[in-house]
Amino acid sequence: RFGHKWRERILDPVTTIHAFLLQILFGNTACDHVPHLVGRRFTGAAYGLARARIPLGVFQELVAGVCETLHATLDQAALWLGHRVWLEDGSAFSMPDTPELQAAFGQPSGQARGCGFPVAHLLTLFHAGTGLLLKTILAPMRTHDMAQASQMRPEMRAGDVLLADRGFSSFAHLCLLLRVGIHAVFRLHQKQITSFRAGRLHVPARRRYSWMKGVRGIPRSRWIKRLGRLDQLVEYFKPTKRPKWMSEEDYAGLPESIVVRELRFHISHRGCRTRLVTLVTTLLDPDQYPARELIALYEKRWHVETNLRHLKQTMHMDVLRTKTVNGVNKELAMFV
């Protein structure tokens, strides 16, 4: 299928991929250690060349095949009020300092040129019920999570719930999810002013009045209805400024306003850094989706941090070993 041809030698594609998998499972060990894991006689250099010869598409096809096999179990695995739940979050990892990887991924701004290692941005989508890592998207270091979030939507379907942190809670993202019928439960962005006082003032959409000059601390959202203590329906208005990750055409197609639900609660667990959390969600019905259920659901968002920690620390994905872009993509596929 990929046009790959090889000779029948010790390191044929099946043996090479099996060796690659063992290498990852044993903590991304050195190539020279791989022959001991496989129980065959070859050098680490020969193994590296054999791995480089296999097309990237083979590794991606293997990942897709594994996910497709497991995908059938997701419809009934740990549903939340009848919905499948997905966890989305971004992360990063470093790699060897080569010109090719520096050009492809870049490095953190705090590092002087020639002194740092390339770092890649990674966006992940986990199934909350099983922990299945369904999809990863690799990008340069200085890439915002929202720049790639649209590529995750085809993996979900109408009726699913997306659970994510405040970096995903923009007006545009909420609109795009509503358009395809995917529900959102996000932590509200720290710059969003929120008030749970009934009938409060708000900044009029796309207009400014003289009496509002110099007035600070007024929410932009319009209060609609009180659903409970620290639980309300509000109307979000379309910002005047388009997000950088969105085209002008797509932004022009967004509605002028949407109705969402805001919910605030306190965290009392020991070890938690944040004591006050405000959520925004498109699940508006308080009878069908009680506040206590939404709070319990958001507490599961921490699972994505645990999943990423297992990848980067337990499995040693925090620093990859390959020195080419193609090799980095292959190595990431094997970790998945």
Disulfide bonds with the S-S distance in Angstrom:
none
